Amino acid sequence: MFFYVYMLLSKDNTVSYVGYTNNIKKRVEIHNSGKGAKFTRGRKWKLIYKRRYSSKKDAMKNEFMLKKNFTQRKKIKLKYLSKKNENCNSSTI
């Protein structure tokens, strides 16, 4: 079984959330249904980052580090937003 560290971004791109799970799809659905972590209730979320680990211990350790490292979180968010803007701004002739 694999575990994942993931980062969610609110649909309005203002708030991010970091967590870990062994089932990404189910976990995002739970967050979006209002039954996830208390912090995530009342918002809609999109998955912007995930990383796979072979042990729960490693996933939990890295989740903690990412939660505390605001610089890294900001880099992930900016990378996602810049990719999103590139896709929106590209046009075909």
Secondary structure, 3 states (H helix, E strand, C coil): CCEEEEEEEECCCCCEEEEEECCHHHHHHHHHCCCCCHHHCCCCEEEEEEEEECCHHHHHHHHHHHHHCHHHHHHHHHHHHHHHHHHHHCCCC
